[in-house]
Every structure is written in structure tokens, then in C-alpha cells.
Amino acid sequence: MDDTLANIRHERSKKDFPALKLEDGEYVEYAFSRSNKCYFLIWGSVAFIILSLIFVFFVAKSSMSSFDNMGTNFLLLIIGTLAVAAVVGGLISTKVFSCNKLYITNRRVIQYIMLSPVATSKNVIDLSSIEDASFRQNSIFHKLINIGTLRLSTVGDETTYTLQYTDSIGGDELNGITKLIRTARNRLNNKAEEEN
């Protein structure tokens, strides 16, 4: 790629991904995040919990013949608290789910991981250190909603960078990632030969 096009892509990537702190001449080739389809699972679960709580309230109220106002209010307080907890849990799950990302630039792999609102990490590795790139769907459920796990393995210590629940990656994208890895390794080998 000529320098002019590389500079244009670098400036565009800096504008689109300001948090990445890209080096000179570096640009984003691929940006992966978790699939939006999974938000339906999170909020479907929240809706199911709330509907179950409403059902429990009506079953409990109908089964107790002498349910006075105080008992009804106490039951409503408990069910309301559990419903609010379900919504807060859904909001936290949505935030954590959406903050997991994997970027592949022309030089590096940058991964942001959030396990909880207080447990986060950022991993960065040179593309030349990546040995293998693969995409895997582990279950019928993954096949049905067309999601899976992107996996990048390193040379030597076998560290693995994974992004689960991402949209299905086609062969063209996987071939593109493999080509980037090969190009980075060739660049590293050529540099080592020049130094010797």
C-alpha cells in the first residue's frame, strides 16, 4: 500500500477510534464487538423475571384468603425490589457485554475486556506474534443465531485472545486476518535479516 493511502487510513482510524492511541502509519483493519443479537437475550431474561414476579404476586394474593393491605404492600415491596434488581442487572450486563471489543490494525491486536464494571483490562500484542486465527461456533444455538468465538493464538507461550459472542465471521475476513499476520511476520523477518 502506498504511503498516501496509508496516511488517509491512519487519519480516518484516528477519527473513528480515538481511544486506541494509534501509532504513526497504523490504521484499523478490523473492529469486532459482541453481537447485538445477544442484547435480546439479556433483556428477554429481564422481561421473563419481571413477568414471573408479577405472576407470583397474583398467585400469592389469590391463594391467601385474608390478604390484608399490609401483607399486600409487603409483597409488592419485595416484588418491586426484585424487579428493580433485575433491571439494574440487565443494565450492568448490557454495559459489560458492549465493552468487550477486539481491534486488528495493520500492526497490532488490541483487545478490551470487561468482566464487571470494576474488572477491566486492555491487551495489546504485535501481529507478528500471532500464530493462528480461527472462528468457532460451539453449539446449535450459536449456529441458529449466527454467532461464535473469534480466537487468536500467540507463538510460544500460547496466550489466546478471544472474543466470544461475535457475529459470524466469513472466510474472507479470516483470510484477511491471516494475510495481515503473514505480512507482519514477513516484515519482522526482513527487518531481522537487514540487521544481520
ChimeraX commands (.cxc) that place a marker at each C-alpha (Angstrom):
marker #1 position 0.00,0.00,0.00 radius 0.5
marker #1 position 1.33,3.41,-0.89 radius 0.5
marker #1 position 2.10,5.99,1.80 radius 0.5
marker #1 position -0.71,8.38,0.78 radius 0.5
marker #1 position -3.42,5.75,1.18 radius 0.5
marker #1 position -1.84,4.53,4.45 radius 0.5
marker #1 position -1.89,8.11,5.81 radius 0.5
marker #1 position -5.53,8.58,4.80 radius 0.5
marker #1 position -6.49,5.31,6.51 radius 0.5
marker #1 position -4.45,6.29,9.58 radius 0.5
marker #1 position -6.24,9.65,9.89 radius 0.5
marker #1 position -9.62,8.01,9.35 radius 0.5
marker #1 position -8.90,5.36,12.01 radius 0.5
marker #1 position -7.75,8.05,14.48 radius 0.5
marker #1 position -11.06,9.84,13.94 radius 0.5
marker #1 position -13.21,6.68,14.15 radius 0.5
marker #1 position -11.35,5.08,17.10 radius 0.5
marker #1 position -9.86,7.89,19.23 radius 0.5
marker #1 position -9.40,5.67,22.31 radius 0.5
marker #1 position -6.96,3.34,20.52 radius 0.5
marker #1 position -3.96,5.74,20.51 radius 0.5
marker #1 position -2.70,4.52,17.14 radius 0.5
marker #1 position 0.99,4.83,16.23 radius 0.5
marker #1 position 2.15,6.74,13.14 radius 0.5
marker #1 position 1.13,4.88,10.00 radius 0.5
marker #1 position -1.09,2.46,11.93 radius 0.5
marker #1 position -4.74,2.02,10.96 radius 0.5
marker #1 position -7.61,-0.26,11.92 radius 0.5
marker #1 position -8.25,-3.13,9.52 radius 0.5
marker #1 position -10.95,-4.95,11.51 radius 0.5
marker #1 position -13.06,-3.99,14.51 radius 0.5
marker #1 position -15.02,-6.76,16.23 radius 0.5
marker #1 position -17.56,-6.43,19.01 radius 0.5
marker #1 position -20.11,-8.73,20.55 radius 0.5
marker #1 position -23.26,-9.36,18.54 radius 0.5
marker #1 position -26.28,-7.09,19.05 radius 0.5
marker #1 position -28.47,-10.21,18.92 radius 0.5
marker #1 position -27.37,-11.09,22.45 radius 0.5
marker #1 position -29.00,-7.95,23.85 radius 0.5
marker #1 position -32.33,-9.64,23.16 radius 0.5
marker #1 position -31.23,-12.50,25.41 radius 0.5
marker #1 position -30.26,-10.12,28.22 radius 0.5
marker #1 position -33.45,-8.07,28.09 radius 0.5
marker #1 position -35.59,-11.11,27.33 radius 0.5
marker #1 position -34.31,-12.62,30.58 radius 0.5
marker #1 position -35.11,-9.40,32.46 radius 0.5
marker #1 position -38.63,-9.34,30.99 radius 0.5
marker #1 position -39.11,-13.01,31.91 radius 0.5
marker #1 position -38.04,-12.34,35.51 radius 0.5
marker #1 position -40.41,-9.38,35.83 radius 0.5
marker #1 position -43.34,-11.31,34.33 radius 0.5
marker #1 position -42.58,-14.22,36.67 radius 0.5
marker #1 position -42.62,-11.85,39.65 radius 0.5
marker #1 position -45.99,-10.45,38.57 radius 0.5
marker #1 position -47.33,-13.99,38.19 radius 0.5
marker #1 position -46.03,-14.91,41.67 radius 0.5
marker #1 position -47.73,-11.83,43.12 radius 0.5
marker #1 position -51.13,-12.74,41.68 radius 0.5
marker #1 position -50.81,-16.42,42.64 radius 0.5
marker #1 position -49.81,-15.49,46.21 radius 0.5
marker #1 position -52.60,-12.93,46.50 radius 0.5
marker #1 position -55.27,-15.31,45.22 radius 0.5
marker #1 position -54.14,-18.21,47.40 radius 0.5
marker #1 position -54.31,-16.22,50.66 radius 0.5
marker #1 position -57.91,-15.59,51.63 radius 0.5
marker #1 position -57.21,-12.98,54.27 radius 0.5
marker #1 position -54.61,-10.90,52.49 radius 0.5
marker #1 position -54.82,-7.55,54.21 radius 0.5
marker #1 position -53.38,-4.27,52.92 radius 0.5
marker #1 position -50.23,-4.60,54.97 radius 0.5
marker #1 position -49.50,-8.07,53.57 radius 0.5
marker #1 position -50.20,-6.87,50.02 radius 0.5
marker #1 position -47.93,-3.85,50.45 radius 0.5
marker #1 position -45.14,-6.01,51.88 radius 0.5
marker #1 position -45.42,-8.45,48.98 radius 0.5
marker #1 position -45.43,-5.55,46.49 radius 0.5
marker #1 position -42.31,-4.13,48.15 radius 0.5
marker #1 position -40.46,-7.44,47.83 radius 0.5
marker #1 position -41.54,-7.97,44.22 radius 0.5
marker #1 position -40.78,-4.34,43.30 radius 0.5
marker #1 position -37.30,-4.63,44.83 radius 0.5
marker #1 position -36.63,-7.84,42.89 radius 0.5
marker #1 position -37.91,-6.24,39.65 radius 0.5
marker #1 position -35.63,-3.20,40.15 radius 0.5
marker #1 position -32.72,-5.56,40.85 radius 0.5
marker #1 position -33.48,-7.41,37.59 radius 0.5
marker #1 position -33.48,-4.13,35.61 radius 0.5
marker #1 position -30.22,-2.97,37.25 radius 0.5
marker #1 position -28.71,-6.39,36.50 radius 0.5
marker #1 position -29.81,-6.00,32.87 radius 0.5
marker #1 position -28.22,-2.55,32.63 radius 0.5
marker #1 position -24.94,-3.79,34.12 radius 0.5
marker #1 position -24.95,-6.84,31.83 radius 0.5
marker #1 position -25.57,-4.61,28.80 radius 0.5
marker #1 position -22.69,-2.31,29.74 radius 0.5
marker #1 position -20.27,-5.18,30.40 radius 0.5
marker #1 position -21.35,-7.01,27.25 radius 0.5
marker #1 position -20.94,-3.98,24.99 radius 0.5
marker #1 position -17.47,-3.01,26.28 radius 0.5
marker #1 position -15.74,-6.19,25.06 radius 0.5
marker #1 position -14.02,-5.39,21.75 radius 0.5
marker #1 position -11.16,-6.63,19.59 radius 0.5
marker #1 position -9.36,-4.42,17.07 radius 0.5
marker #1 position -6.90,-5.64,14.46 radius 0.5
marker #1 position -4.71,-2.94,12.97 radius 0.5
marker #1 position -2.06,-3.31,10.30 radius 0.5
marker #1 position 0.49,-3.77,13.16 radius 0.5
marker #1 position -1.19,-4.90,16.38 radius 0.5
marker #1 position -4.11,-6.64,18.05 radius 0.5
marker #1 position -5.82,-4.51,20.70 radius 0.5
marker #1 position -8.35,-6.15,22.99 radius 0.5
marker #1 position -10.59,-4.51,25.58 radius 0.5
marker #1 position -12.12,-6.87,28.14 radius 0.5
marker #1 position -14.69,-6.00,30.80 radius 0.5
marker #1 position -15.73,-8.78,33.17 radius 0.5
marker #1 position -17.62,-6.47,35.54 radius 0.5
marker #1 position -17.94,-2.71,35.97 radius 0.5
marker #1 position -14.77,-2.75,38.11 radius 0.5
marker #1 position -12.75,-5.51,36.37 radius 0.5
marker #1 position -11.37,-4.35,33.03 radius 0.5
marker #1 position -8.21,-4.95,31.03 radius 0.5
marker #1 position -6.55,-3.89,27.80 radius 0.5
marker #1 position -4.27,-6.32,25.97 radius 0.5
marker #1 position -2.00,-5.28,23.09 radius 0.5
marker #1 position 0.22,-7.58,21.04 radius 0.5
marker #1 position 2.13,-7.23,17.78 radius 0.5
marker #1 position 0.57,-9.03,14.82 radius 0.5
marker #1 position 3.88,-10.78,14.18 radius 0.5
marker #1 position 3.41,-12.64,17.49 radius 0.5
marker #1 position 0.10,-14.16,16.39 radius 0.5
marker #1 position 0.35,-17.70,15.09 radius 0.5
marker #1 position -3.22,-18.70,14.39 radius 0.5
marker #1 position -6.61,-17.07,13.77 radius 0.5
marker #1 position -9.83,-19.06,13.93 radius 0.5
marker #1 position -13.58,-18.67,14.30 radius 0.5
marker #1 position -15.65,-21.32,16.05 radius 0.5
marker #1 position -19.33,-21.96,16.72 radius 0.5
marker #1 position -19.70,-24.33,19.67 radius 0.5
marker #1 position -23.39,-25.17,19.72 radius 0.5
marker #1 position -26.61,-25.40,17.75 radius 0.5
marker #1 position -27.70,-22.19,19.47 radius 0.5
marker #1 position -24.64,-20.38,18.06 radius 0.5
marker #1 position -25.46,-21.71,14.58 radius 0.5
marker #1 position -29.11,-20.65,14.87 radius 0.5
marker #1 position -28.39,-17.03,15.76 radius 0.5
marker #1 position -25.15,-16.95,13.71 radius 0.5
marker #1 position -22.65,-16.01,16.44 radius 0.5
marker #1 position -19.39,-17.57,17.63 radius 0.5
marker #1 position -15.92,-17.06,19.09 radius 0.5
marker #1 position -13.01,-15.34,17.33 radius 0.5
marker #1 position -9.72,-16.75,18.60 radius 0.5
marker #1 position -6.15,-15.50,18.05 radius 0.5
marker #1 position -3.28,-17.62,19.43 radius 0.5
marker #1 position 0.24,-16.37,20.01 radius 0.5
marker #1 position 3.54,-18.04,19.23 radius 0.5
marker #1 position 5.45,-19.65,22.11 radius 0.5
marker #1 position 3.64,-19.13,25.40 radius 0.5
marker #1 position 0.30,-19.87,23.70 radius 0.5
marker #1 position -1.61,-16.91,25.04 radius 0.5
marker #1 position -5.04,-16.76,23.43 radius 0.5
marker #1 position -7.02,-13.64,22.63 radius 0.5
marker #1 position -10.71,-14.45,22.28 radius 0.5
marker #1 position -13.88,-12.52,21.65 radius 0.5
marker #1 position -16.98,-14.55,22.41 radius 0.5
marker #1 position -20.49,-13.94,21.07 radius 0.5
marker #1 position -19.34,-12.02,17.99 radius 0.5
marker #1 position -21.26,-12.13,14.72 radius 0.5
marker #1 position -20.25,-14.89,12.36 radius 0.5
marker #1 position -17.02,-14.14,10.51 radius 0.5
marker #1 position -16.80,-15.12,6.87 radius 0.5
marker #1 position -13.89,-16.78,5.16 radius 0.5
marker #1 position -12.87,-13.51,3.53 radius 0.5
marker #1 position -12.39,-11.80,6.90 radius 0.5
marker #1 position -10.48,-14.77,8.34 radius 0.5
marker #1 position -8.28,-14.89,5.23 radius 0.5
marker #1 position -7.71,-11.13,5.55 radius 0.5
marker #1 position -6.62,-11.51,9.17 radius 0.5
marker #1 position -4.30,-14.39,8.23 radius 0.5
marker #1 position -2.80,-12.27,5.43 radius 0.5
marker #1 position -2.17,-9.40,7.89 radius 0.5
marker #1 position -0.42,-11.82,10.26 radius 0.5
marker #1 position 1.73,-13.18,7.43 radius 0.5
marker #1 position 2.63,-9.67,6.26 radius 0.5
marker #1 position 3.63,-8.62,9.80 radius 0.5
marker #1 position 5.80,-11.74,10.21 radius 0.5
marker #1 position 7.49,-11.16,6.84 radius 0.5
marker #1 position 8.17,-7.54,7.81 radius 0.5
marker #1 position 9.73,-8.71,11.09 radius 0.5
marker #1 position 11.84,-11.36,9.33 radius 0.5
marker #1 position 13.04,-8.84,6.72 radius 0.5
marker #1 position 13.98,-6.40,9.46 radius 0.5
marker #1 position 15.93,-9.11,11.31 radius 0.5
marker #1 position 17.79,-10.05,8.11 radius 0.5
marker #1 position 18.68,-6.42,7.44 radius 0.5
marker #1 position 20.14,-6.08,10.94 radius 0.5
marker #1 position 22.32,-9.17,10.45 radius 0.5
marker link #1:1,2 radius 0.2
marker link #1:2,3 radius 0.2
marker link #1:3,4 radius 0.2
marker link #1:4,5 radius 0.2
marker link #1:5,6 radius 0.2
marker link #1:6,7 radius 0.2
marker link #1:7,8 radius 0.2
marker link #1:8,9 radius 0.2
marker link #1:9,10 radius 0.2
marker link #1:10,11 radius 0.2
marker link #1:11,12 radius 0.2
marker link #1:12,13 radius 0.2
marker link #1:13,14 radius 0.2
marker link #1:14,15 radius 0.2
marker link #1:15,16 radius 0.2
marker link #1:16,17 radius 0.2
marker link #1:17,18 radius 0.2
marker link #1:18,19 radius 0.2
marker link #1:19,20 radius 0.2
marker link #1:20,21 radius 0.2
marker link #1:21,22 radius 0.2
marker link #1:22,23 radius 0.2
marker link #1:23,24 radius 0.2
marker link #1:24,25 radius 0.2
marker link #1:25,26 radius 0.2
marker link #1:26,27 radius 0.2
marker link #1:27,28 radius 0.2
marker link #1:28,29 radius 0.2
marker link #1:29,30 radius 0.2
marker link #1:30,31 radius 0.2
marker link #1:31,32 radius 0.2
marker link #1:32,33 radius 0.2
marker link #1:33,34 radius 0.2
marker link #1:34,35 radius 0.2
marker link #1:35,36 radius 0.2
marker link #1:36,37 radius 0.2
marker link #1:37,38 radius 0.2
marker link #1:38,39 radius 0.2
marker link #1:39,40 radius 0.2
marker link #1:40,41 radius 0.2
marker link #1:41,42 radius 0.2
marker link #1:42,43 radius 0.2
marker link #1:43,44 radius 0.2
marker link #1:44,45 radius 0.2
marker link #1:45,46 radius 0.2
marker link #1:46,47 radius 0.2
marker link #1:47,48 radius 0.2
marker link #1:48,49 radius 0.2
marker link #1:49,50 radius 0.2
marker link #1:50,51 radius 0.2
marker link #1:51,52 radius 0.2
marker link #1:52,53 radius 0.2
marker link #1:53,54 radius 0.2
marker link #1:54,55 radius 0.2
marker link #1:55,56 radius 0.2
marker link #1:56,57 radius 0.2
marker link #1:57,58 radius 0.2
marker link #1:58,59 radius 0.2
marker link #1:59,60 radius 0.2
marker link #1:60,61 radius 0.2
marker link #1:61,62 radius 0.2
marker link #1:62,63 radius 0.2
marker link #1:63,64 radius 0.2
marker link #1:64,65 radius 0.2
marker link #1:65,66 radius 0.2
marker link #1:66,67 radius 0.2
marker link #1:67,68 radius 0.2
marker link #1:68,69 radius 0.2
marker link #1:69,70 radius 0.2
marker link #1:70,71 radius 0.2
marker link #1:71,72 radius 0.2
marker link #1:72,73 radius 0.2
marker link #1:73,74 radius 0.2
marker link #1:74,75 radius 0.2
marker link #1:75,76 radius 0.2
marker link #1:76,77 radius 0.2
marker link #1:77,78 radius 0.2
marker link #1:78,79 radius 0.2
marker link #1:79,80 radius 0.2
marker link #1:80,81 radius 0.2
marker link #1:81,82 radius 0.2
marker link #1:82,83 radius 0.2
marker link #1:83,84 radius 0.2
marker link #1:84,85 radius 0.2
marker link #1:85,86 radius 0.2
marker link #1:86,87 radius 0.2
marker link #1:87,88 radius 0.2
marker link #1:88,89 radius 0.2
marker link #1:89,90 radius 0.2
marker link #1:90,91 radius 0.2
marker link #1:91,92 radius 0.2
marker link #1:92,93 radius 0.2
marker link #1:93,94 radius 0.2
marker link #1:94,95 radius 0.2
marker link #1:95,96 radius 0.2
marker link #1:96,97 radius 0.2
marker link #1:97,98 radius 0.2
marker link #1:98,99 radius 0.2
marker link #1:99,100 radius 0.2
marker link #1:100,101 radius 0.2
marker link #1:101,102 radius 0.2
marker link #1:102,103 radius 0.2
marker link #1:103,104 radius 0.2
marker link #1:104,105 radius 0.2
marker link #1:105,106 radius 0.2
marker link #1:106,107 radius 0.2
marker link #1:107,108 radius 0.2
marker link #1:108,109 radius 0.2
marker link #1:109,110 radius 0.2
marker link #1:110,111 radius 0.2
marker link #1:111,112 radius 0.2
marker link #1:112,113 radius 0.2
marker link #1:113,114 radius 0.2
marker link #1:114,115 radius 0.2
marker link #1:115,116 radius 0.2
marker link #1:116,117 radius 0.2
marker link #1:117,118 radius 0.2
marker link #1:118,119 radius 0.2
marker link #1:119,120 radius 0.2
marker link #1:120,121 radius 0.2
marker link #1:121,122 radius 0.2
marker link #1:122,123 radius 0.2
marker link #1:123,124 radius 0.2
marker link #1:124,125 radius 0.2
marker link #1:125,126 radius 0.2
marker link #1:126,127 radius 0.2
marker link #1:127,128 radius 0.2
marker link #1:128,129 radius 0.2
marker link #1:129,130 radius 0.2
marker link #1:130,131 radius 0.2
marker link #1:131,132 radius 0.2
marker link #1:132,133 radius 0.2
marker link #1:133,134 radius 0.2
marker link #1:134,135 radius 0.2
marker link #1:135,136 radius 0.2
marker link #1:136,137 radius 0.2
marker link #1:137,138 radius 0.2
marker link #1:138,139 radius 0.2
marker link #1:139,140 radius 0.2
marker link #1:140,141 radius 0.2
marker link #1:141,142 radius 0.2
marker link #1:142,143 radius 0.2
marker link #1:143,144 radius 0.2
marker link #1:144,145 radius 0.2
marker link #1:145,146 radius 0.2
marker link #1:146,147 radius 0.2
marker link #1:147,148 radius 0.2
marker link #1:148,149 radius 0.2
marker link #1:149,150 radius 0.2
marker link #1:150,151 radius 0.2
marker link #1:151,152 radius 0.2
marker link #1:152,153 radius 0.2
marker link #1:153,154 radius 0.2
marker link #1:154,155 radius 0.2
marker link #1:155,156 radius 0.2
marker link #1:156,157 radius 0.2
marker link #1:157,158 radius 0.2
marker link #1:158,159 radius 0.2
marker link #1:159,160 radius 0.2
marker link #1:160,161 radius 0.2
marker link #1:161,162 radius 0.2
marker link #1:162,163 radius 0.2
marker link #1:163,164 radius 0.2
marker link #1:164,165 radius 0.2
marker link #1:165,166 radius 0.2
marker link #1:166,167 radius 0.2
marker link #1:167,168 radius 0.2
marker link #1:168,169 radius 0.2
marker link #1:169,170 radius 0.2
marker link #1:170,171 radius 0.2
marker link #1:171,172 radius 0.2
marker link #1:172,173 radius 0.2
marker link #1:173,174 radius 0.2
marker link #1:174,175 radius 0.2
marker link #1:175,176 radius 0.2
marker link #1:176,177 radius 0.2
marker link #1:177,178 radius 0.2
marker link #1:178,179 radius 0.2
marker link #1:179,180 radius 0.2
marker link #1:180,181 radius 0.2
marker link #1:181,182 radius 0.2
marker link #1:182,183 radius 0.2
marker link #1:183,184 radius 0.2
marker link #1:184,185 radius 0.2
marker link #1:185,186 radius 0.2
marker link #1:186,187 radius 0.2
marker link #1:187,188 radius 0.2
marker link #1:188,189 radius 0.2
marker link #1:189,190 radius 0.2
marker link #1:190,191 radius 0.2
marker link #1:191,192 radius 0.2
marker link #1:192,193 radius 0.2
marker link #1:193,194 radius 0.2
marker link #1:194,195 radius 0.2
marker link #1:195,196 radius 0.2
view
